[in-house]
Amino acid sequence: MNQTPVTPDEVHDKASEVLGQEIISYMKAEYLHENIPHPSLENFKQTLIYYPEYPRQIEDSSGKIITIHKPLERILAYNYHAISLLHSNDKVIGVAHSALADSDVIPSLNNKIDIGGGGPYEPDFERILSSEPDALLSYSNLGPGKDFFENRLPNSIPVIRLDIIRPQTIREEIIKLGYLLDKQKEAQEYVTWYDSVVNPIKFKIAQIPPDKRARVFLDVWNGNASFTERKTNSASDPYNQYCVDAGVINIAAHAVGPSGTIDTEWIMKENPDVILGLAYKGGYNTDNITDLKDQYDEIMQLPLLQNSSAIRNNRVYIIGFRFTNGPTYPAAFATMAKWMYPELFRDLNPEEIHQEYVNRFLGSNYTVSDHGVYYYPK
């Protein structure tokens, strides 16, 4: 696929290119009887109204080509991550139940249809169909799984799969979503801010010699205490990218599968400088630090790790997935960089970066220093 259009001229050029391709595919299907995907006459009617602003086309995070022929005005956002920062709340009619956890910082979520879902639960498909959406935004793999929506929705309702949770793809996916929502300016504003935070940190980290880099164990907690083994993430898990970006070495990168358990005795032998706990708790909707603190306390009390550098030097940290997985990533990245290299980033203020995101991109007066749970200890 070509680069996502950003300027008006690029949008118009792309529309012309896509329309030409659609005319050819329609002629082949209708008159040469070729069994190929092709637009409907209704699609062409919409194109006549909105051309040259439409059609618009992207390759989504699942590798599928998505084409829309008119402005999206009734979106079901099973994945709501980037909608607010693109100033497109008015285009969303419903969200996954799990998205309501952000209603403290984005009050307008309380006015959306709750389509269910989130975590292990399936969406409420009766509500989805009765809301008459013109598009559904979801993840490539998370949620109810591949093809769940495609197999149940009519072809006229595109299922757009953009994750916006992994640091290596957040920028590109937000640009794509901005293009689909006709919010190119807002997407570029976010990407410029993202780069202004992340790139200077990466530049400093790049200067650290390999033998001076912190060695880290990623501790994935499920609430079940075990003194003899810990769950962790390897190089094939997305969380490993956080280690790569932060200039640290994941000691279990090649010791387990994507996500598996490892003996606590092995961790002690490797003697990590830092233990970074990954918590599937926290967020804007709670001030209760208990879950993150419980994971921290459990690690600090592991008998076999009492002589490890991480515990002896009090370098155990817990970070919540709602903070790391999404557009808040620059603030989470700054937090991790400061934990890993406190002297190098003495003047870095991650909380200030987080607050700027909330004020500037969510348009909220929510105060992150007073509310929410993102990491422990503070």
C-alpha positions in Angstrom: 0.0 0.0 0.0 1.1 3.5 -0.6 1.7 5.9 2.3 -1.5 7.1 3.9 -2.7 10.4 2.4 -2.4 13.4 4.6 -2.8 16.6 2.5 -5.9 17.4 0.5 -4.1 16.8 -2.8 -3.0 13.3 -1.5 -6.5 12.5 -0.4 -7.9 13.5 -3.9 -5.2 11.6 -5.7 -5.9 8.5 -3.7 -9.6 8.8 -4.3 -9.0 9.0 -8.0 -6.7 5.9 -7.9 -9.2 3.9 -5.8 -12.2 4.9 -8.0 -10.3 3.8 -11.1 -9.5 0.4 -9.6 -13.2 0.0 -8.5 -14.6 0.7 -11.9 -12.3 -1.9 -13.4 -13.2 -4.5 -10.8 -16.9 -3.8 -11.2 -16.7 -4.2 -15.0 -14.8 -7.5 -14.7 -17.2 -8.9 -12.2 -20.4 -7.8 -13.9 -19.6 -8.2 -17.6 -16.7 -10.7 -17.6 -18.2 -12.7 -14.7 -15.0 -12.9 -12.8 -15.4 -14.0 -9.2 -13.6 -11.0 -7.6 -14.5 -8.5 -4.9 -16.1 -5.4 -6.3 -18.1 -2.4 -5.2 -21.9 -2.3 -5.4 -23.9 0.2 -7.4 -24.8 1.8 -4.0 -21.1 2.4 -3.4 -20.8 4.2 -6.8 -23.9 6.3 -5.9 -22.1 7.4 -2.7 -18.9 8.1 -4.5 -20.8 10.4 -6.9 -21.9 12.5 -4.0 -18.6 12.7 -2.1 -15.9 12.4 -4.7 -13.0 13.6 -4.7 -13.0 13.4 -0.9 -14.0 9.7 -1.2 -13.5 6.8 -1.7 -10.8 6.4 1.0 -8.8 3.2 1.4 -6.3 1.8 3.9 -4.7 -1.5 4.8 -5.8 -2.2 8.4 -3.7 -3.9 11.1 -5.0 -7.4 10.0 -3.7 -6.8 6.5 -7.2 -6.3 5.0 -8.0 -3.6 2.5 -10.7 -1.3 3.8 -12.5 1.1 1.5 -15.2 3.6 2.5 -17.3 5.6 0.1 -18.8 8.2 2.4 -18.0 10.0 5.7 -18.4 7.7 8.7 -21.0 9.2 11.0 -22.3 6.2 13.1 -19.3 4.2 14.4 -19.3 1.4 16.9 -15.9 1.7 18.5 -15.1 -1.7 20.1 -11.6 -0.2 20.1 -12.0 3.4 21.4 -8.3 4.2 22.0 -7.8 7.1 19.5 -11.3 8.4 18.9 -11.1 11.2 21.5 -7.7 12.5 20.5 -9.0 12.8 16.9 -12.0 14.9 18.2 -14.4 12.4 16.8 -16.6 11.5 19.8 -19.6 12.8 17.9 -19.1 10.1 15.3 -19.3 7.3 17.8 -22.7 5.8 18.8 -21.5 2.9 20.8 -18.4 1.4 22.6 -17.3 -1.8 24.2 -18.3 -2.2 27.9 -14.6 -2.1 28.8 -14.2 1.4 27.3 -16.5 2.8 29.9 -13.6 2.5 32.3 -12.3 5.7 30.8 -15.6 7.6 31.5 -13.9 9.5 34.4 -11.6 11.3 32.0 -14.0 11.2 29.0 -17.5 11.8 30.4 -19.2 11.6 27.0 -18.6 7.8 27.0 -21.5 7.6 29.4 -23.8 8.7 26.6 -22.8 5.9 24.2 -24.5 2.6 23.6 -22.8 -0.1 25.7 -22.3 -2.9 23.1 -20.8 -5.2 25.7 -17.6 -7.1 25.4 -14.1 -6.5 26.8 -11.8 -9.1 28.2 -13.3 -12.6 28.0 -16.9 -11.5 27.3 -18.5 -11.4 23.9 -20.2 -8.3 22.5 -24.0 -7.9 22.6 -24.8 -8.5 18.9 -28.4 -7.6 19.2 -27.4 -4.1 20.3 -24.8 -3.9 17.6 -27.3 -4.6 14.8 -30.1 -2.5 16.2 -27.8 0.5 16.4 -27.4 0.5 12.6 -23.7 1.4 12.4 -22.0 2.4 9.2 -18.7 1.0 10.5 -17.2 -0.9 13.4 -13.7 -0.3 14.7 -12.0 -3.2 16.5 -8.6 -4.9 17.1 -6.7 -7.3 14.8 -6.6 -10.1 17.4 -7.8 -8.8 20.8 -11.4 -9.0 21.8 -13.8 -11.6 20.3 -11.3 -12.7 17.8 -10.6 -12.7 14.0 -13.7 -12.6 11.8 -16.1 -12.5 14.7 -17.7 -9.3 13.5 -17.2 -10.0 9.8 -19.1 -13.2 10.0 -22.1 -11.5 11.6 -22.4 -8.1 10.0 -23.6 -7.4 6.5 -20.9 -6.5 3.9 -22.2 -2.9 3.8 -20.8 -2.4 7.3 -16.9 -2.4 7.2 -15.0 -3.9 10.1 -11.9 -1.7 10.5 -9.2 -3.4 12.6 -6.7 -0.9 13.9 -5.0 -1.9 17.2 -3.4 1.4 18.4 -1.8 -0.4 21.4 1.7 -1.3 20.2 4.5 1.3 20.2 5.9 0.2 16.9 2.5 0.8 15.1 0.6 3.5 17.1 1.8 6.4 14.9 0.9 4.7 11.6 -2.5 3.5 12.8 -3.5 6.9 14.2 -2.6 8.5 10.8 -4.7 5.8 9.1 -7.7 6.4 11.4 -7.4 10.1 11.0 -7.5 9.7 7.3 -10.6 7.5 7.5 -12.4 10.0 9.8 -11.3 13.0 7.8 -9.2 14.1 10.8 -5.8 14.3 9.2 -4.8 17.5 11.0 -5.6 16.1 14.4 -3.8 12.9 13.7 -0.7 14.8 12.6 -0.8 17.0 15.7 -0.8 13.8 17.9 2.1 12.2 15.9 4.1 15.4 16.1 3.6 15.4 19.9 4.5 11.7 20.1 7.7 12.2 18.3 8.6 15.3 20.4 8.4 13.1 23.5 9.7 9.8 22.3 12.5 10.7 19.9 14.7 12.7 22.3 14.5 9.9 24.9 15.4 7.3 22.2 18.3 9.5 21.1 19.8 9.5 24.7 19.2 5.8 25.1 21.0 5.1 21.9 24.2 6.5 23.4 24.3 3.9 26.2 26.9 1.2 25.5 25.5 -2.4 25.3 27.4 -3.5 28.4 25.9 -0.6 30.4 22.3 -1.4 29.7 19.9 -2.4 32.4 19.0 -6.1 32.5 15.3 -6.5 33.3 12.9 -9.3 34.2 9.3 -8.8 33.1 6.9 -10.1 35.7 3.4 -10.9 34.5 1.0 -11.2 37.4 -2.3 -13.1 37.4 -3.0 -12.7 41.1 -1.9 -16.3 42.0 1.1 -16.2 44.3 3.9 -18.5 43.5 7.3 -18.5 45.1 8.9 -21.0 42.8 8.0 -19.7 39.3 6.9 -16.5 37.6 5.0 -15.8 34.4 7.0 -13.6 31.9 7.1 -12.4 28.3 9.7 -13.3 25.7 11.0 -11.6 22.6 7.9 -12.6 20.6 5.5 -10.8 22.9 4.6 -7.1 22.2 5.8 -6.1 25.7 9.3 -7.0 24.7 9.2 -4.0 22.4 8.9 -1.7 25.4 12.3 -3.2 26.6 13.8 -2.6 23.2 12.6 1.0 23.1 13.7 1.7 26.7 17.2 0.4 25.9 17.1 -2.5 28.3 17.7 -6.2 28.0 14.8 -8.6 28.6 16.7 -11.5 30.4 13.9 -13.9 29.5 13.6 -12.8 25.8 14.7 -16.3 24.6 14.0 -18.4 27.7 10.3 -19.1 27.2 7.6 -19.0 24.5 5.6 -15.8 23.9 4.2 -15.8 27.4 5.2 -18.6 29.8 6.5 -19.4 33.3 10.1 -19.6 34.5 11.7 -20.8 37.7 12.4 -18.2 40.3 15.7 -19.8 40.9 16.6 -19.1 37.2 15.7 -15.5 37.7 18.1 -15.3 40.7 20.9 -16.8 38.7 20.4 -14.2 36.0 20.3 -11.5 38.7 18.3 -8.7 36.9 19.0 -5.1 37.7 15.3 -4.3 37.5 12.1 -6.2 37.8 9.3 -4.6 35.9 5.8 -5.9 36.8 3.1 -5.8 34.1 -0.3 -5.4 35.7 -3.7 -5.9 34.0 -5.3 -3.5 36.4 -5.5 0.3 37.0 -6.6 3.1 34.7 -8.4 6.4 35.0 -11.5 4.9 36.7 -9.9 3.9 40.0 -7.8 5.4 42.7 -7.3 2.0 44.4 -3.6 1.2 44.2 -4.1 -2.2 45.9 -3.7 -4.5 42.9 -0.4 -2.9 41.8 0.9 -2.7 45.3 0.0 -6.4 45.9 2.1 -7.4 43.0 5.0 -5.2 44.1 4.8 -6.6 47.7 4.7 -10.2 46.4 7.8 -9.7 44.3 9.7 -7.9 47.1 9.0 -10.9 49.4 10.0 -13.7 47.1 12.5 -15.7 49.3 14.7 -16.8 46.4 15.1 -13.3 45.1 16.1 -11.5 48.3 19.7 -11.3 47.2 19.0 -10.1 43.7 20.2 -6.7 42.6 16.7 -5.6 41.8 15.3 -6.2 45.3 18.5 -5.1 47.2 18.6 -1.8 45.3 14.8 -1.3 45.5 14.4 -1.4 41.7 11.0 -3.1 41.4 8.3 -1.3 39.5 4.8 -2.1 38.5 3.1 -0.5 35.5 -0.5 -0.9 34.3 -1.4 -2.0 30.8 -4.0 0.7 30.3 -1.1 3.2 30.7 1.3 1.4 28.4 -1.1 0.1 25.7 -2.5 3.0 23.8 -2.0 6.7 22.9 -0.7 7.3 26.4 2.4 5.4 25.5 4.8 8.4 25.3 4.1 9.1 29.0 4.5 5.5 29.9 7.7 5.3 27.9 9.1 8.3 29.7 8.2 6.7 33.0 10.0 3.5 32.1 13.0 5.4 30.8 13.3 7.3 34.0 13.1 4.1 36.1 15.7 2.3 34.0 18.2 5.3 33.8 17.3 7.7 36.5 20.6 9.7 36.2 20.3 10.1 32.5 16.7 11.3 32.7 16.9 13.3 36.0 15.0 16.2 34.5 12.3 14.2 32.7 8.8 14.6 34.1 6.6 11.7 32.9 3.6 12.9 34.9 3.7 16.3 33.2 3.8 14.5 29.8 0.8 12.4 30.8 -1.1 15.5 32.0 -0.4 17.3 28.7 -1.9 14.3 26.8 -5.1 14.4 28.9 -5.5 18.2 28.6 -4.4 18.7 25.1 -5.7 15.6 23.3 -8.6 14.4 25.4 -9.8 18.0 26.2 -10.2 16.9 29.8 -9.5 18.7 33.1 -8.9 15.3 34.8 -5.8 15.6 37.0 -3.5 12.5 36.7 -1.5 13.4 39.9 -4.6 13.2 42.0 -6.6 10.4 40.3 -6.1 7.2 38.5 -3.7 4.2 38.9 -0.9 3.9 36.4 2.2 2.5 38.2 3.6 1.7 41.6 5.5 3.0 43.5 4.8 6.6 42.6 
